[in-house]
Amino acid sequence: MAKCPNCGVKIGIFDWRPNCKNCGVNLVYFDIEKRLLADSERAEKEHREFVMKTARVKAAFIGSSSTREKVLAILRIILTLLPVGAFFLPLVKIATNIPFYTNAMNVNAIGIYELMSTFNFGGFFKAIGSDLFGTPSIYLLISIVTTALMVIGIVLNLLLITLACSPKGKPRTLSLSVINIVLAVLSVVFFNLAGTGYTAVFGAETFSTSIGIGSYLAIGLLVLTLAINIVLFSKKFAIQVKYPEIVPLGYKQPKKKKKSPLDNLFKKNKKKEAKEEAKK
């Protein structure tokens, strides 16, 4: 049940009168100036926060003021994207040599998609439980999972660049870059272990695997991404966010009047008159 803001008397559900039955104060317009002022301050605070966030996002993407900051910021975006391109190069090579069939396949992102679309997951999970193929199959599964997590991490890193200049932007960006490198290295290591295990079972002449240039290039680009993030977070090269001048909502700055040549002439005359009076 509502109460009168002035005297505190309870107002009934069916009491529709605009004035309090006890003190007679208008319930609608009571203390309206304070309420409007509070709304205005809240709106200005939200506007200020929005402007500051926008300035941080802009600085993180394209730098703030100096040409050096802009070049480094744009270079960070390019380096963050490039590891995705490395996935379209040969990541691993799988060679099979059995009677009446020989195949050497370079697997990249497109090849992985084609393999996953026709992959027998039921048979793979049965192989994990077997004594002969269990260990290399587990290594292969770990390699696949770490690769998928690394791709997600690269996409997240690109998205979270927008928050790189926020208060917690530095630890978040650097941590994600380090995690992506660790996942990439683990993916390569466990694929090698899986390939070694399958080769031991089938024989080196029948089955072999190797790491392609795409994997090494992806790791190298991830290291470069971490390096440029470290540079951009250092004191010497840190991006300085340039916040715009925030004015109250609805306020328009007055236009500057253009000075005419006569104004300069009048100023010179006044200076001459002041000097002459000083000499007297």
DRENVO-312762 format. One line per field, with one value per residue (C-alpha): chain; x, y, z; residue in three letters; residue number from 1. Coordinates in Angstrom, 1 decimal. Each point is the difference from the previous one (the first is absolute). Layout:
DRENVO-312762
chain: c(A | ...)
u: c(X | ...)
v: c(Y | ...)
w: c(Z | ...)
resn: c(ala | ...)
resi: c(NUM | ...)
end
This chain:
DRENVO-312762
chain: c(A | A | A | A | A | A | A | A | A | A | A | A | A | A | A | A | A | A | A | A | A | A | A | A | A | A | A | A | A | A | A | A | A | A | A | A | A | A | A | A | A | A | A | A | A | A | A | A | A | A | A | A | A | A | A | A | A | A | A | A | A | A | A | A | A | A | A | A | A | A | A | A | A | A | A | A | A | A | A | A | A | A | A | A | A | A | A | A | A | A | A | A | A | A | A | A | A | A | A | A | A | A | A | A | A | A | A | A | A | A | A | A | A | A | A | A | A | A | A | A | A | A | A | A | A | A | A | A | A | A | A | A | A | A | A | A | A | A | A | A | A | A | A | A | A | A | A | A | A | A | A | A | A | A | A | A | A | A | A | A | A | A | A | A | A | A | A | A | A | A | A | A | A | A | A | A | A | A | A | A | A | A | A | A | A | A | A | A | A | A | A | A | A | A | A | A | A | A | A | A | A | A | A | A | A | A | A | A | A | A | A | A | A | A | A | A | A | A | A | A | A | A | A | A | A | A | A | A | A | A | A | A | A | A | A | A | A | A | A | A | A | A | A | A | A | A | A | A | A | A | A | A | A | A | A | A | A | A | A | A | A | A | A | A | A | A | A | A | A | A | A | A | A | A | A | A | A | A | A | A)
u: c(0.0 | 1.3 | 0.8 | -0.1 | 3.6 | -0.6 | -1.8 | 0.2 | -3.6 | -1.2 | -1.9 | -2.7 | -0.2 | -3.3 | 1.2 | 0.5 | 0.2 | 3.1 | 0.4 | 0.8 | -3.1 | 2.0 | 2.4 | -1.4 | 3.3 | -0.2 | 1.2 | 1.0 | 2.1 | 1.4 | 3.8 | 0.0 | 3.1 | 2.2 | -1.3 | 0.6 | 3.5 | 0.7 | -1.2 | 2.2 | 3.1 | -0.6 | -0.4 | 3.2 | 1.8 | -1.1 | 0.9 | 3.5 | 0.6 | -1.1 | 2.3 | 2.9 | -0.6 | -0.3 | 3.3 | 1.7 | -1.3 | 1.1 | 3.5 | 0.3 | -0.8 | 1.7 | 2.1 | -0.6 | 1.9 | 3.6 | 0.8 | 2.1 | -2.9 | -2.3 | 2.5 | 0.6 | -3.7 | -0.9 | 3.0 | -1.4 | -3.4 | 1.8 | 2.2 | -3.0 | -1.8 | 3.0 | 0.1 | -3.5 | 1.6 | 2.7 | -2.7 | -0.6 | 3.6 | 1.1 | -0.3 | 1.0 | 0.9 | -1.3 | 1.6 | -1.5 | 1.7 | -1.7 | -0.3 | -1.9 | -0.4 | 2.4 | -1.1 | 1.8 | -2.6 | 0.7 | -2.7 | -1.0 | -3.2 | -2.0 | 1.3 | -0.8 | -3.6 | -0.3 | 1.5 | -2.3 | -3.1 | 0.8 | 1.8 | -1.1 | -0.2 | -1.5 | 3.0 | 2.4 | -1.4 | 0.2 | 3.6 | 0.7 | -1.2 | 2.2 | 3.4 | 1.7 | -1.3 | -1.1 | 3.0 | 0.6 | -3.7 | -0.2 | 3.0 | -1.8 | -3.2 | 2.0 | 1.6 | -3.4 | -1.4 | 2.9 | -0.1 | -3.7 | 0.6 | 2.8 | -2.2 | -2.7 | 2.8 | 1.2 | -3.6 | -0.4 | 3.3 | -1.1 | -3.3 | 1.5 | 2.4 | -2.8 | 0.5 | 3.8 | 0.1 | -2.5 | 1.2 | 0.4 | 1.0 | 3.7 | -0.2 | -2.9 | 1.6 | 3.4 | -1.4 | -2.1 | 3.0 | 2.1 | -2.8 | -0.3 | 3.7 | -0.1 | -3.0 | 1.7 | 3.2 | -2.0 | -1.9 | 3.2 | 1.6 | -3.0 | -0.4 | 3.6 | -0.5 | -3.2 | 1.9 | 2.9 | -2.5 | -1.8 | 3.3 | 1.2 | -3.2 | -0.2 | 3.7 | 2.0 | -0.2 | -3.8 | -1.0 | 1.8 | -0.9 | 1.8 | -0.8 | -0.6 | 1.1 | -3.4 | 0.4 | 3.4 | -1.1 | -3.1 | 2.2 | 2.4 | -2.8 | -1.5 | 3.3 | 0.2 | -3.5 | 1.1 | 3.2 | -1.9 | -2.5 | 3.0 | 1.3 | -3.3 | -0.4 | 3.5 | 0.5 | 1.9 | -2.5 | -3.2 | -3.1 | -1.2 | -3.7 | -1.2 | -3.3 | -2.2 | -1.1 | -3.3 | -2.7 | -3.5 | -2.7 | -1.9 | 2.8 | 1.2 | 3.3 | -0.2 | 1.4 | 3.2 | -0.5 | 2.3 | 2.3 | 0.0 | 3.2 | -1.4 | 0.2 | 3.8 | 0.3 | -1.9 | 2.2 | 3.2 | -1.4 | -0.8 | 3.5 | 1.5 | -2.2 | 0.9 | 3.7 | -0.3 | -1.9 | 2.7 | 2.7 | -1.9)
v: c(0.0 | 3.5 | 2.7 | 3.8 | 1.2 | 3.0 | -1.2 | -3.8 | -0.7 | -3.2 | 0.5 | -2.5 | -1.9 | 1.8 | 3.4 | 1.7 | 3.6 | 1.9 | 1.6 | -1.7 | -0.3 | 0.8 | 2.9 | 1.0 | -0.1 | -0.8 | -3.6 | 0.3 | 3.1 | -0.4 | 0.5 | -0.1 | 2.2 | -2.4 | -3.0 | 1.8 | 1.0 | -3.6 | -1.2 | 2.6 | -1.0 | -3.7 | 0.7 | 2.1 | -2.8 | -2.6 | 2.3 | 0.6 | -3.8 | -0.7 | 2.7 | -1.3 | -3.6 | 1.1 | 1.8 | -3.1 | -2.2 | 2.4 | 0.3 | -3.8 | -0.4 | 2.9 | 1.7 | 3.3 | 2.9 | -0.7 | -1.7 | -2.6 | -1.0 | -0.3 | -2.2 | -2.3 | -0.3 | -0.9 | -2.4 | -1.8 | -0.6 | -1.4 | -2.3 | -1.2 | -0.9 | -1.6 | -3.3 | -0.8 | 0.2 | -2.4 | -2.7 | 0.0 | -1.1 | -3.7 | -0.6 | -3.7 | -2.6 | -3.6 | -2.6 | -3.5 | -2.8 | -3.3 | -2.5 | 1.4 | 3.3 | 2.9 | 3.5 | 3.0 | 2.6 | 3.5 | 1.0 | 3.7 | 1.7 | -1.1 | -3.6 | -0.1 | 1.0 | -2.7 | -2.6 | 1.0 | -0.2 | -3.6 | -1.1 | -3.1 | 1.3 | -3.3 | -2.0 | 2.6 | -0.1 | -3.8 | 0.3 | 2.1 | -2.9 | -2.6 | -1.1 | 0.4 | 3.4 | 1.5 | 2.2 | 1.5 | 0.6 | 1.9 | 2.1 | 0.7 | 1.0 | 2.4 | 1.5 | 0.6 | 1.5 | 2.4 | 1.0 | 0.9 | 1.9 | 1.9 | 1.1 | 1.2 | 1.8 | 1.8 | 1.2 | 1.1 | 1.8 | 2.0 | 0.9 | 0.9 | 2.5 | 2.4 | -0.2 | 0.1 | 3.6 | -0.7 | -0.3 | -3.8 | -0.1 | -0.6 | -3.3 | -1.3 | 0.6 | -1.3 | -3.1 | -0.9 | 0.4 | -2.3 | -2.6 | -0.1 | -0.6 | -2.8 | -1.6 | 0.1 | -1.6 | -2.7 | -0.7 | -0.6 | -2.0 | -2.4 | -0.4 | -1.1 | -2.4 | -1.4 | -0.4 | -1.7 | -2.4 | -0.9 | -0.4 | -2.4 | -2.1 | 0.0 | 0.4 | 2.9 | -1.3 | -0.2 | 3.1 | 3.3 | 3.5 | 3.4 | 3.6 | 2.4 | 3.6 | 1.3 | -1.2 | 1.6 | 3.2 | 0.2 | -0.4 | 2.7 | 2.4 | -0.6 | 0.8 | 3.2 | 0.9 | -0.4 | 2.1 | 2.9 | -0.1 | 0.2 | 3.0 | 1.8 | -0.6 | 1.3 | 3.4 | 1.3 | -1.1 | -0.1 | 1.4 | 3.1 | 0.2 | 3.5 | 0.7 | 2.6 | 3.1 | -1.0 | 2.7 | -0.3 | -1.5 | 2.4 | 2.7 | 1.6 | 1.7 | 3.6 | 0.6 | 2.1 | 3.3 | 0.7 | 2.9 | 2.7 | 1.9 | 3.1 | -1.8 | -0.4 | 3.6 | 1.2 | -2.2 | 1.5 | 3.6 | -0.8 | -1.3 | 3.1 | 2.3 | -2.0 | 0.4 | 3.7 | 0.5 | -2.0 | 2.3 | 3.1)
w: c(0.0 | -1.0 | 2.5 | -0.2 | -0.7 | 2.3 | 3.1 | -0.4 | 0.3 | -1.9 | -3.3 | -0.8 | -3.2 | -1.0 | 1.1 | -3.4 | 1.2 | -1.2 | 3.5 | 3.3 | 2.2 | 3.1 | -0.9 | -3.4 | -1.9 | -3.7 | -0.3 | -3.7 | 0.2 | 3.5 | 0.0 | -3.9 | -0.3 | 1.9 | -2.0 | -3.3 | 1.2 | 1.0 | -3.4 | -1.7 | 1.9 | -0.7 | -3.7 | -0.1 | 1.9 | -2.5 | -2.9 | 1.5 | 0.5 | -3.6 | -1.4 | 2.0 | -1.1 | -3.6 | 0.2 | 1.5 | -2.8 | -2.7 | 1.6 | 0.2 | -3.7 | -1.7 | 2.6 | 1.6 | -1.3 | -1.2 | -3.3 | 1.8 | 2.2 | -3.1 | -1.9 | 3.0 | 0.7 | -3.6 | -0.1 | 3.1 | -1.8 | -3.1 | 2.1 | 2.0 | -3.2 | -1.8 | 2.0 | -1.4 | -3.5 | 1.0 | 0.5 | -3.8 | -0.5 | 0.5 | 3.8 | 0.0 | -2.5 | 0.2 | -2.2 | -0.5 | -2.0 | -0.2 | -2.8 | -3.0 | 1.8 | 0.6 | 1.2 | 1.4 | 1.3 | 1.1 | 2.5 | 0.5 | 1.3 | -3.0 | 0.2 | 3.7 | -0.7 | -2.7 | 2.3 | 2.9 | -2.2 | -1.0 | 3.2 | 1.8 | 3.6 | 1.2 | -1.2 | 1.3 | 3.5 | -0.2 | -1.0 | 3.1 | 2.2 | -1.8 | 1.2 | -3.4 | -1.1 | 3.3 | 0.9 | -3.5 | -0.4 | 3.3 | -1.1 | -3.3 | 1.8 | 2.2 | -3.1 | -1.6 | 3.2 | 0.5 | -3.6 | 0.3 | 3.2 | -1.7 | -2.9 | 2.6 | 1.8 | -3.1 | -0.8 | 3.7 | -0.2 | -3.0 | 1.6 | 3.4 | -1.7 | 0.4 | 3.8 | -0.2 | 1.4 | 2.8 | 3.7 | -0.3 | -3.6 | 0.4 | 2.1 | -2.0 | -3.4 | 1.0 | 1.8 | -3.1 | -2.3 | 2.2 | 0.3 | -3.9 | -0.3 | 2.6 | -1.7 | -3.4 | 1.4 | 1.8 | -3.2 | -2.0 | 2.8 | 0.5 | -3.8 | -0.2 | 2.9 | -1.7 | -3.3 | 1.7 | 1.7 | -3.2 | -1.8 | 2.7 | -0.6 | -3.8 | -0.7 | -1.4 | -3.6 | 0.2 | 1.9 | 0.9 | 1.0 | 0.1 | 0.9 | -2.8 | -0.5 | 1.0 | 3.5 | 0.5 | -1.7 | 2.3 | 3.1 | -1.3 | -0.7 | 3.5 | 1.5 | -2.1 | 1.3 | 3.5 | -0.7 | -1.4 | 2.9 | 2.4 | -2.0 | 0.0 | 3.8 | 0.8 | 1.4 | -3.0 | -2.7 | 2.1 | -1.8 | 1.8 | -0.2 | -1.1 | 1.7 | -1.7 | 1.9 | 1.7 | 0.2 | 1.5 | -2.1 | -2.2 | 0.4 | -3.2 | 0.0 | -1.3 | -3.4 | 0.0 | -1.7 | -2.9 | 0.5 | -2.6 | -1.1 | 1.8 | 3.4 | -0.4 | -1.1 | 3.1 | 2.3 | -1.5 | 0.5 | 3.6 | 0.6 | -1.5 | 2.1 | 3.1 | -0.7 | -0.6 | 3.2 | 1.9 | -1.4 | 1.1)
resn: c(met | ala | lys | cys | pro | asn | cys | gly | val | lys | ile | gly | ile | phe | asp | trp | arg | pro | asn | cys | lys | asn | cys | gly | val | asn | leu | val | tyr | phe | asp | ile | glu | lys | arg | leu | leu | ala | asp | ser | glu | arg | ala | glu | lys | glu | his | arg | glu | phe | val | met | lys | thr | ala | arg | val | lys | ala | ala | phe | ile | gly | ser | ser | ser | thr | arg | glu | lys | val | leu | ala | ile | leu | arg | ile | ile | leu | thr | leu | leu | pro | val | gly | ala | phe | phe | leu | pro | leu | val | lys | ile | ala | thr | asn | ile | pro | phe | tyr | thr | asn | ala | met | asn | val | asn | ala | ile | gly | ile | tyr | glu | leu | met | ser | thr | phe | asn | phe | gly | gly | phe | phe | lys | ala | ile | gly | ser | asp | leu | phe | gly | thr | pro | ser | ile | tyr | leu | leu | ile | ser | ile | val | thr | thr | ala | leu | met | val | ile | gly | ile | val | leu | asn | leu | leu | leu | ile | thr | leu | ala | cys | ser | pro | lys | gly | lys | pro | arg | thr | leu | ser | leu | ser | val | ile | asn | ile | val | leu | ala | val | leu | ser | val | val | phe | phe | asn | leu | ala | gly | thr | gly | tyr | thr | ala | val | phe | gly | ala | glu | thr | phe | ser | thr | ser | ile | gly | ile | gly | ser | tyr | leu | ala | ile | gly | leu | leu | val | leu | thr | leu | ala | ile | asn | ile | val | leu | phe | ser | lys | lys | phe | ala | ile | gln | val | lys | tyr | pro | glu | ile | val | pro | leu | gly | tyr | lys | gln | pro | lys | lys | lys | lys | lys | ser | pro | leu | asp | asn | leu | phe | lys | lys | asn | lys | lys | lys | glu | ala | lys | glu | glu | ala | lys | lys)
resi: c(1 | 2 | 3 | 4 | 5 | 6 | 7 | 8 | 9 | 10 | 11 | 12 | 13 | 14 | 15 | 16 | 17 | 18 | 19 | 20 | 21 | 22 | 23 | 24 | 25 | 26 | 27 | 28 | 29 | 30 | 31 | 32 | 33 | 34 | 35 | 36 | 37 | 38 | 39 | 40 | 41 | 42 | 43 | 44 | 45 | 46 | 47 | 48 | 49 | 50 | 51 | 52 | 53 | 54 | 55 | 56 | 57 | 58 | 59 | 60 | 61 | 62 | 63 | 64 | 65 | 66 | 67 | 68 | 69 | 70 | 71 | 72 | 73 | 74 | 75 | 76 | 77 | 78 | 79 | 80 | 81 | 82 | 83 | 84 | 85 | 86 | 87 | 88 | 89 | 90 | 91 | 92 | 93 | 94 | 95 | 96 | 97 | 98 | 99 | 100 | 101 | 102 | 103 | 104 | 105 | 106 | 107 | 108 | 109 | 110 | 111 | 112 | 113 | 114 | 115 | 116 | 117 | 118 | 119 | 120 | 121 | 122 | 123 | 124 | 125 | 126 | 127 | 128 | 129 | 130 | 131 | 132 | 133 | 134 | 135 | 136 | 137 | 138 | 139 | 140 | 141 | 142 | 143 | 144 | 145 | 146 | 147 | 148 | 149 | 150 | 151 | 152 | 153 | 154 | 155 | 156 | 157 | 158 | 159 | 160 | 161 | 162 | 163 | 164 | 165 | 166 | 167 | 168 | 169 | 170 | 171 | 172 | 173 | 174 | 175 | 176 | 177 | 178 | 179 | 180 | 181 | 182 | 183 | 184 | 185 | 186 | 187 | 188 | 189 | 190 | 191 | 192 | 193 | 194 | 195 | 196 | 197 | 198 | 199 | 200 | 201 | 202 | 203 | 204 | 205 | 206 | 207 | 208 | 209 | 210 | 211 | 212 | 213 | 214 | 215 | 216 | 217 | 218 | 219 | 220 | 221 | 222 | 223 | 224 | 225 | 226 | 227 | 228 | 229 | 230 | 231 | 232 | 233 | 234 | 235 | 236 | 237 | 238 | 239 | 240 | 241 | 242 | 243 | 244 | 245 | 246 | 247 | 248 | 249 | 250 | 251 | 252 | 253 | 254 | 255 | 256 | 257 | 258 | 259 | 260 | 261 | 262 | 263 | 264 | 265 | 266 | 267 | 268 | 269 | 270 | 271 | 272 | 273 | 274 | 275 | 276 | 277 | 278 | 279 | 280)
end
